Amino acid sequence: MTDLPKCPQCGSEFTYVDGDNYVCPECAHEWPTTAAAAAVEDGPRVVRDANGNPLADGDTVVVIKDLKVKGASSVVKVGTKVRNIRIVDGDHDIDCKIEGFGAMQLKSEFVRKA
């Protein structure tokens, strides 16, 4: 048997190569062959703030740019301190609660470590 990676979506072992992509015949998921090498990183994902400092769960950060909030008429102002953040996967790296707004997700590029 060949050393092809399992499907990242359904975990099937029956993947095959089609041009520059791997294909899963069970769920029809396709992903580039170069992604397999990038998926094997040397350790856990490190989220960094706007200054390049690593962030961790429980840190306190400060917003460095006015951020518009969807569905609200106000913005999160520069200098707003956000306590007890949580690092998550996805487009927005940080889960937090901001006074006056409630639970929010922030991108790490718009905060700095306090």
N, C-alpha and C positions, 0 to 999 in steps of 0.2 A: 504494500500500500504506500502511496506517496505521502509526503509531509505537507499537505495543504492545511491551512488553518480552518478551524470550525467557523460556521456562520455566526457573526456577531449578533444577529437578530434572534435566531431561533436555536442556535447551538448544534445544528446538524453537522454531521461529519462527512456528508456526501457532496462537498463543494468541488467545483471544477474551474479550470482556467478558460476564459473566453477572451482572447486578445489581451488587453491590458487590465482586465477585470477578473475577480473571482465571482462565481455565480453559485447561489444555493438553489438546487432544483426543488426543494420542499417549500420554501417561502418566496422564491423568486427575487431575493435580495441580491443586489450587486454592489461591490465595493472595489476600489482600485487595488491592484497588487502592491503598490507602494505604501498603502495604508497599513499593511500587515507589519512592515518593518517599523513604521512610526508608532504603532500600537504597543510595541515592546519597548518601553522606556526604562530608564534606570531608576525606578523608585516612584513614589507617589507624586501626584501633581502638586506643584508649588504655586500658590496664588500670591502675586506681588502687588503692592500698592503703586501709586503713580510715581513714587520716588525709587522704586525697586526693592523696598523692604518686604520680606516675606510676612504674610499674614497667617494667623492661626485662629481657631475657634476661641471665643471669649475675649478677643482683642477689642480695644476701643479705637475707632477711626474718626477722622474729621473730613467732611465733604469739602472738596476744593473747587467746586463749580456749582452754580445754580442749576438744579435739576428739575425739569418739568415733570409733573406727576399726571399720568393719564387719569381722566375722570375727576380731577380736582382743579379748582381755579387758582390755587396757590402753588408755589414752588418750594423745594427744599433749598434753603439758603446756604451760601458759602459759610463755612465755619460751624455748621451744625455738627455736634458731637454725637456719634452713634456708639453706644456701649453694647458689649456682649454680642458680637457678630458671630455668625456661623458660616463656614465655608461650604459651598455646594458645587456640584457639577452643573454645567450648562452655560448659556450665554451670559447670564448674570451670575457672578461668582459668590455674592454675599447675600445671605438672608439676615434680616434684622428687623427691629421695631424702632420707629422714629416717633417721638412725641408729637402729637397733633396730626399724624398721618396713619399710624398703625403699622402693620406688617408690610414690609417692602423687600424688594430684591434690588441690589445695587451692583454696578460693574466696578471691579477693583481699580480701574483706571481713573475713576473720579473720586477716589478717597486717598488719604494718607494716614499712616499710623500715628496715633497720638502719643 
